[in-house]
Amino acid sequence: MTASPLPETDPVAARRPQYLADIEAGLDRFYQSRRTDCPWCGSARLSTRLRTVDLLQHKPGRFELAECLDCRHVFQNPRLSLAGLEFYYRDCYDGLGEQQMAAMFEGNATGLKDRASMLTQHHQPKCWLDVGTGHGHFCKAAAEILPDTEFHGLDMSAGVELAQEHGWITRGFRGNFPEMTAQLAGNYDVLSMFHYLEHTLDPKAELAAAAAVLPPGGYLVIELPDPECRWGRILGRYWMPWLQPQHLNLMPIANLKKAAEDVGFAVVDEQRSEPHGGMDMVAAFALWANWIVGGNDVPWHPKPPSPLRKFMRRASMVISVPLMVLAFVGDKLFAPYGRKHGYSNAYRVLLTRN
């Protein structure tokens, strides 16, 4: 579906008719059939890990994460259909959500550079393709420490085109990575997938595509949320990395390494503590406050909030600032201990193509 040009004066009002029509047509079409087996290993031994709603955007719908009791893979069940993926991603990373997401990535320049540093201990990259590049913030940050490396980006969204316009990548590709292997093969000595695989329908197919694109000796760097992180159970649905409904698959590190080895990669290095972002408590509090207070003017709600509701939201946010500060300080103080005792919320793996 191609969206009509939107007036700059009130983008929320301009989007409202389409959203309300989509909702009126029914939410059932946004879900596939419920699985009775694990999409990773095929086991029928499943349990419910989490039930939640869209805490970030407040779009309608309910979502469930299932966990395989054999391989510990965590996956959305029932999974979103293609129509559901379009509905829930719309205005999340682009459109109305673009500025919020850009601010989040730009505030983590040090973490983005750390991702590149994991590779440079083993290899000096010549041409690097960042798969799932979004708006190209990683490439922008990495270029500061790798000025002789040419960065390209690939993404399903229009963000990759903006990244090329900004000059953060030399070349951008828009499309589905596994469908583009013939076009991309042989052009890169490094691929990266940073917080990308958890968004994909079939992570194993993405790994196979990476093996098809890279030459022998090429490198693949992956960073993912760690579903084995203890914060995931303590904070429940308010643990940000669960991020429903965008995250479809969350893989323990052992599963990822085995799947990569099965398609021709060897593990060079892994990091369990270094990728940890000390933000679990503050992000959980922000999600909770955002959900409880509400009051944003969004096009998937029938009408704008009343002036009283807007005032209540502003007042509540002001009141919550001291608690946010406490949560922030708590994250920073706890992070050194947490990294060593199973509280790291992400992991990285460096692989080379055999």
C-alpha positions as a printed NumPy array, in Angstrom:
array([[  0.   ,   0.   ,   0.   ],
       [  1.433,   3.36 ,  -1.046],
       [  0.616,   6.156,   1.352],
       [ -0.624,   9.476,  -0.009],
       [  1.478,  12.586,   0.646],
       [  0.737,  13.93 ,   4.099],
       [  0.307,  17.609,   4.963],
       [  3.029,  18.997,   7.179],
       [  0.594,  20.869,   9.412],
       [ -0.936,  17.936,  11.312],
       [  0.607,  14.557,  10.448],
       [ -1.323,  12.794,  13.234],
       [ -4.716,  13.926,  11.942],
       [ -3.696,  13.071,   8.384],
       [ -2.864,   9.493,   9.375],
       [ -5.92 ,   8.915,  11.597],
       [ -8.479,   7.863,   8.908],
       [ -6.217,   5.112,   7.556],
       [ -5.386,   3.763,  11.01 ],
       [ -9.016,   3.728,  12.11 ],
       [-10.02 ,   1.954,   8.894],
       [ -7.325,  -0.674,   9.5  ],
       [ -8.548,  -1.251,  13.049],
       [-12.191,  -1.342,  11.988],
       [-11.343,  -4.124,   9.515],
       [-10.412,  -6.32 ,  12.494],
       [ -7.207,  -7.272,  14.307],
       [ -7.442, -11.019,  13.619],
       [ -5.844, -10.568,  10.198],
       [ -2.745,  -9.202,  11.919],
       [ -1.868, -12.645,  13.354],
       [ -0.847, -15.983,  11.89 ],
       [ -2.028, -19.295,  13.348],
       [ -0.601, -20.234,  16.729],
       [  2.345, -22.626,  16.549],
       [  2.446, -25.845,  18.508],
       [  6.167, -26.398,  17.925],
       [  9.367, -24.408,  18.272],
       [ 10.443, -22.658,  15.035],
       [ 14.092, -23.183,  16.024],
       [ 14.327, -26.864,  16.972],
       [ 10.841, -28.279,  16.292],
       [ 10.143, -29.316,  19.871],
       [  6.506, -29.403,  21.008],
       [  7.508, -28.606,  24.601],
       [  6.473, -24.967,  24.81 ],
       [  5.56 , -22.692,  27.692],
       [  4.25 , -19.131,  27.858],
       [  7.054, -16.757,  28.784],
       [  5.154, -13.48 ,  28.637],
       [  1.84 , -11.862,  27.754],
       [  1.789,  -8.14 ,  27.043],
       [  0.506,  -5.264,  24.934],
       [  2.165,  -2.538,  22.859],
       [  3.702,  -0.547,  25.702],
       [  5.695,   1.741,  23.431],
       [  3.17 ,   3.048,  20.9  ],
       [ -0.097,   1.943,  22.534],
       [ -1.427,   0.409,  19.334],
       [ -4.249,  -2.093,  19.954],
       [ -3.604,  -5.823,  20.255],
       [ -2.275,  -8.415,  22.656],
       [  0.949, -10.374,  22.223],
       [  2.493, -13.511,  23.658],
       [  6.057, -14.782,  23.821],
       [  6.511, -18.539,  24.016],
       [  9.652, -20.326,  25.195],
       [ 10.876, -23.722,  24.037],
       [ 11.632, -25.89 ,  27.056],
       [ 14.26 , -27.819,  25.082],
       [ 16.375, -25.212,  23.243],
       [ 15.156, -22.106,  25.178],
       [ 14.355, -20.183,  22.021],
       [ 11.828, -17.405,  22.725],
       [  9.419, -16.443,  19.962],
       [  6.23 , -14.5  ,  19.348],
       [  3.253, -16.866,  19.263],
       [  1.009, -16.315,  17.406],
       [  3.34 , -14.403,  15.135],
       [  2.313, -11.27 ,  13.286],
       [  1.201, -11.676,   9.682],
       [  2.626,  -9.479,   6.925],
       [ -0.345,  -7.147,   7.397],
       [  0.37 ,  -7.057,  11.123],
       [  4.052,  -6.304,  10.614],
       [  3.138,  -3.396,   8.325],
       [  0.591,  -2.035,  10.817],
       [  2.798,  -2.191,  13.912],
       [  6.006,  -1.02 ,  12.232],
       [  4.273,   1.936,  10.602],
       [  5.365,   5.154,  12.337],
       [  7.589,   3.265,  14.785],
       [ 11.057,   3.726,  13.267],
       [ 10.025,   6.129,  10.512],
       [  7.29 ,   8.705,  10.159],
       [  5.947,   9.829,  13.523],
       [  8.514,   7.766,  15.431],
       [ 11.575,   8.813,  13.442],
       [ 12.814,  11.627,  15.693],
       [ 12.4  ,   9.602,  18.891],
       [ 14.332,   6.649,  17.484],
       [ 17.039,   8.891,  15.999],
       [ 17.585,  10.56 ,  19.374],
       [ 17.94 ,   7.16 ,  21.053],
       [ 20.593,   5.951,  18.581],
       [ 22.499,   9.224,  18.5  ],
       [ 22.74 ,   9.147,  22.287],
       [ 24.645,   5.846,  22.151],
       [ 27.628,   6.751,  19.958],
       [ 30.101,   5.04 ,  22.314],
       [ 28.198,   1.744,  22.189],
       [ 28.037,   1.932,  18.395],
       [ 31.809,   2.37 ,  18.161],
       [ 32.337,  -0.564,  20.536],
       [ 30.595,  -2.792,  18.016],
       [ 33.218,  -1.918,  15.407],
       [ 36.071,  -2.35 ,  17.882],
       [ 35.223,  -6.02 ,  18.381],
       [ 36.123,  -6.64 ,  14.724],
       [ 39.174,  -4.41 ,  14.47 ],
       [ 41.035,  -6.557,  16.992],
       [ 41.047,  -9.278,  14.299],
       [ 40.604,  -7.578,  10.92 ],
       [ 40.837,  -4.206,   9.184],
       [ 37.667,  -3.931,   7.065],
       [ 37.664,  -2.636,   3.503],
       [ 33.993,  -2.672,   2.535],
       [ 31.355,  -3.224,   5.232],
       [ 27.641,  -3.937,   4.71 ],
       [ 25.444,  -3.19 ,   7.712],
       [ 22.281,  -5.308,   7.385],
       [ 19.292,  -3.761,   9.132],
       [ 21.073,  -0.415,   9.183],
       [ 17.952,   1.645,   9.938],
       [ 19.003,   5.272,   9.546],
       [ 22.709,   4.408,   9.372],
       [ 23.724,   5.552,  12.857],
       [ 26.179,   2.68 ,  13.34 ],
       [ 27.924,   3.43 ,  10.06 ],
       [ 28.172,   7.118,  10.965],
       [ 29.783,   6.307,  14.326],
       [ 32.059,   3.546,  13.014],
       [ 33.411,   5.748,  10.233],
       [ 34.995,   7.962,  12.888],
       [ 37.323,   5.143,  13.945],
       [ 37.529,   3.463,  10.506],
       [ 37.979,   6.374,   8.061],
       [ 39.4  ,   4.101,   5.333],
       [ 36.443,   1.684,   5.39 ],
       [ 33.6  ,   2.061,   2.916],
       [ 30.204,   1.529,   4.575],
       [ 27.07 ,   0.353,   2.809],
       [ 23.676,  -0.231,   4.419],
       [ 20.653,  -2.427,   3.775],
       [ 17.199,  -2.085,   5.29 ],
       [ 13.542,  -2.695,   4.533],
       [ 12.595,   0.866,   5.487],
       [ 13.115,   4.252,   3.872],
       [ 15.656,   5.023,   6.6  ],
       [ 18.436,   3.546,   4.474],
       [ 17.712,   6.123,   1.774],
       [ 17.934,   8.908,   4.351],
       [ 21.263,   7.479,   5.551],
       [ 22.639,   7.715,   2.03 ],
       [ 21.318,  11.267,   1.644],
       [ 23.075,  12.234,   4.897],
       [ 26.32 ,  10.723,   3.631],
       [ 26.508,   8.227,   6.488],
       [ 26.725,   5.345,   4.014],
       [ 28.239,   5.333,   0.544],
       [ 25.522,   3.125,  -0.881],
       [ 22.135,   2.019,   0.377],
       [ 20.03 ,  -1.005,  -0.524],
       [ 16.346,  -1.279,   0.284],
       [ 14.849,  -4.741,   0.35 ],
       [ 14.821,  -8.21 ,   1.878],
       [ 18.359,  -9.428,   2.561],
       [ 17.91 , -13.15 ,   1.696],
       [ 16.368, -12.16 ,  -1.652],
       [ 19.37 ,  -9.978,  -2.579],
       [ 22.299, -12.368,  -2.114],
       [ 23.11 , -12.657,  -5.835],
       [ 23.359,  -8.871,  -6.098],
       [ 25.499,  -8.497,  -2.979],
       [ 27.778, -11.566,  -3.11 ],
       [ 31.496, -10.972,  -3.398],
       [ 31.404,  -7.244,  -2.649],
       [ 32.117,  -7.25 ,   1.098],
       [ 34.686,  -8.542,   3.527],
       [ 32.479,  -7.689,   6.545],
       [ 28.763,  -7.908,   7.284],
       [ 27.043,  -6.809,  10.472],
       [ 23.629,  -7.5  ,  11.958],
       [ 23.127,  -5.324,  15.026],
       [ 19.778,  -5.878,  16.739],
       [ 18.415,  -7.12 ,  13.439],
       [ 17.839, -10.868,  13.648],
       [ 15.254, -10.566,  16.434],
       [ 13.059,  -8.617,  13.996],
       [ 13.22 , -11.215,  11.204],
       [ 10.759, -13.952,  10.311],
       [ 13.479, -16.605,   9.835],
       [ 16.853, -15.849,  11.484],
       [ 18.402, -19.051,  10.12 ],
       [ 17.623, -17.939,   6.556],
       [ 19.316, -14.607,   7.307],
       [ 22.455, -16.417,   8.496],
       [ 22.457, -18.57 ,   5.36 ],
       [ 22.176, -15.403,   3.276],
       [ 25.184, -13.92 ,   5.074],
       [ 27.177, -17.076,   4.285],
       [ 26.191, -16.75 ,   0.625],
       [ 27.283, -13.098,   0.42 ],
       [ 30.622, -13.323,   2.248],
       [ 33.743, -14.898,   0.713],
       [ 35.837, -17.394,   2.683],
       [ 37.638, -15.447,   5.386],
       [ 34.967, -12.762,   5.502],
       [ 33.566, -11.664,   8.862],
       [ 30.063, -11.395,  10.313],
       [ 29.386,  -9.403,  13.496],
       [ 26.086,  -9.947,  15.326],
       [ 24.604,  -8.248,  18.38 ],
       [ 21.319,  -9.385,  19.916],
       [ 19.226,  -8.959,  23.05 ],
       [ 20.042, -11.779,  25.456],
       [ 16.866, -13.682,  26.445],
       [ 18.857, -15.372,  29.223],
       [ 19.344, -12.009,  30.973],
       [ 17.973, -12.128,  34.521],
       [ 16.338,  -8.727,  34.107],
       [ 13.947, -10.354,  31.669],
       [ 12.288, -12.329,  34.452],
       [ 12.554,  -9.656,  37.137],
       [ 11.011,  -6.854,  35.066],
       [  8.587,  -9.013,  33.09 ],
       [  6.781,  -7.232,  30.29 ],
       [  8.515,  -3.952,  31.161],
       [ 11.948,  -5.3  ,  30.172],
       [ 12.619,  -3.214,  27.066],
       [ 14.353,  -5.954,  24.969],
       [ 11.133,  -7.996,  24.86 ],
       [  9.787,  -5.073,  22.737],
       [  6.472,  -6.412,  21.581],
       [  5.267,  -6.638,  18.922],
       [  8.462,  -5.837,  16.959],
       [ 10.679,  -8.644,  18.279],
       [  9.708, -11.977,  16.729],
       [ 12.625, -14.222,  17.766],
       [ 15.045, -14.043,  20.697],
       [ 17.883, -16.56 ,  20.607],
       [ 20.201, -17.733,  23.381],
       [ 23.818, -17.338,  22.334],
       [ 24.408, -21.097,  22.103],
       [ 21.559, -21.429,  19.586],
       [ 22.906, -18.6  ,  17.456],
       [ 26.455, -19.982,  17.358],
       [ 25.274, -23.481,  16.413],
       [ 23.034, -22.16 ,  13.632],
       [ 25.886, -20.033,  12.267],
       [ 28.259, -22.991,  12.32 ],
       [ 25.673, -25.089,  10.458],
       [ 25.789, -22.708,   7.467],
       [ 29.591, -22.426,   7.295],
       [ 30.777, -19.977,   9.948],
       [ 33.305, -20.423,  12.727],
       [ 33.174, -18.493,  16.001],
       [ 36.114, -16.106,  16.403],
       [ 35.049, -14.202,  19.509],
       [ 32.042, -13.577,  21.723],
       [ 31.12 , -10.956,  24.303],
       [ 28.525, -11.478,  27.023],
       [ 29.17 ,  -8.524,  29.327],
       [ 30.68 ,  -5.784,  27.126],
       [ 27.507,  -5.077,  25.055],
       [ 25.395,  -4.518,  28.166],
       [ 23.562,  -1.204,  28.12 ],
       [ 22.944,  -0.063,  31.695],
       [ 19.349,   1.032,  31.166],
       [ 17.114,  -1.823,  32.294],
       [ 15.534,  -0.129,  35.313],
       [ 15.158,   3.307,  33.768],
       [ 13.712,   1.884,  30.54 ],
       [ 11.281,  -0.288,  32.515],
       [ 10.132,   2.7  ,  34.536],
       [  9.732,   4.786,  31.373],
       [  7.644,   2.048,  29.725],
       [  5.493,   1.691,  32.826],
       [  4.962,   5.438,  33.166],
       [  4.215,   5.823,  29.473],
       [  1.636,   3.022,  29.663],
       [ -0.044,   4.192,  32.86 ],
       [ -0.173,   7.89 ,  32.   ],
       [ -1.013,   7.695,  28.289],
       [ -2.354,  10.915,  26.819],
       [ -0.316,  11.18 ,  23.619],
       [ -2.085,  12.291,  20.465],
       [ -1.706,   9.277,  18.175],
       [ -3.607,   8.471,  14.966],
       [ -4.665,   4.984,  16.048],
       [ -6.869,   6.536,  18.748],
       [-10.233,   7.884,  17.52 ],
       [ -9.658,  11.437,  18.698],
       [ -6.98 ,  13.616,  20.295],
       [ -6.715,  13.626,  24.089],
       [ -8.616,  16.316,  25.934],
       [ -6.765,  19.36 ,  27.327],
       [ -7.206,  17.893,  30.808],
       [ -5.64 ,  14.601,  29.716],
       [ -2.713,  16.424,  28.147],
       [ -2.179,  18.405,  31.325],
       [ -2.297,  15.247,  33.439],
       [  0.334,  13.636,  31.226],
       [  2.688,  16.619,  31.498],
       [  2.195,  16.85 ,  35.249],
       [  2.739,  13.123,  35.743],
       [  5.922,  13.197,  33.711],
       [  7.285,  16.1  ,  35.775],
       [  6.449,  14.286,  39.011],
       [  8.158,  11.118,  37.771],
       [ 11.488,  12.832,  36.988],
       [ 13.042,  12.149,  40.433],
       [ 12.09 ,   8.469,  40.151],
       [ 13.603,   8.319,  36.669],
       [ 16.823,   9.814,  38.037],
       [ 16.914,   7.193,  40.813],
       [ 16.371,   4.413,  38.281],
       [ 19.148,   5.829,  36.085],
       [ 21.588,   6.001,  38.997],
       [ 20.594,   2.488,  40.052],
       [ 21.347,   1.149,  36.569],
       [ 24.784,   2.753,  36.513],
       [ 25.718,   1.567,  39.996],
       [ 24.491,  -1.971,  39.39 ],
       [ 25.965,  -2.395,  35.893],
       [ 29.517,  -3.484,  36.906],
       [ 28.096,  -6.257,  39.115],
       [ 25.342,  -7.158,  36.675],
       [ 27.683,  -7.66 ,  33.75 ],
       [ 29.467, -10.43 ,  35.667],
       [ 26.417, -12.159,  37.133],
       [ 23.973, -12.827,  34.311],
       [ 22.33 ,  -9.393,  34.039],
       [ 23.898,  -8.358,  30.731],
       [ 21.026,  -7.507,  28.377],
       [ 22.836,  -8.189,  25.094],
       [ 25.587, -10.293,  23.549],
       [ 27.888, -10.046,  20.539],
       [ 29.367, -12.779,  18.374],
       [ 32.134, -12.427,  15.784],
       [ 32.147, -15.11 ,  13.095],
       [ 34.302, -15.853,  10.076],
       [ 33.246, -17.611,   6.89 ],
       [ 34.966, -20.989,   6.414]])
